[in-house]
Amino acid sequence: YYITYAKELKQGDSELLDPDNKRPYGVSKITIGPYDEIFEKLYAGPLATLDETTSAGREIFIHNCMSCHAWEQDGLGGRFSNRIVPILSVHAQYNAEYFKNYVYEPSKFLPDVLMPAHPHYDDAKIESIIRFLQAVPQK
C-alpha cells in the first residue's frame, strides 16, 4: 500500500481515482514517499512519453490495480495477487478482449477468484489500462 505526498487529498475528493474500490487487501507494508520517486519505474524508458489514453491507464493502474498487483516479483506494488505486471501485460497484449471481460466480471472465469468485479469501469477506462499494459516493456 503506497501513500505519496505529491499533494493532499481528502476522502471523497474527485481527484481520487476509483474511491469506491479502495480496499487495501493484504496490506503488510506501507511505503510513504514522494510520488515521483516511488513510481519512477512507471515513468521511465518507453513509459516516459505516453499518449493521453495510455497515460490515463497508467494512473488508474497506479491508483487501483497496484494495490494487489506487483510491478515485478519482489518490487513495487501489492502482493495480494500472483499475477504480476509482466503477466498482466501479456494478457493485455495478446488477449485484450479476455482482459477486458475479466476486469468487468472475474468470477465468470474463476468462480473463487479474489479480484472484485469492476462494473463501474466503462470501456474507455479498461481500454486505457490495456493500452498502458501493452506499453510495458517485455523482458
Secondary structure by P-SEA (a helix, b strand, c coil): cccccccccccccccccccccccccccccccccccccccccccccccccccaaaaaaaaaaaacccccccccccccccccccccaaaaaaaaaccaaaaaaaaaccccccccccccccccccaaaaaaaaaaaaacccc
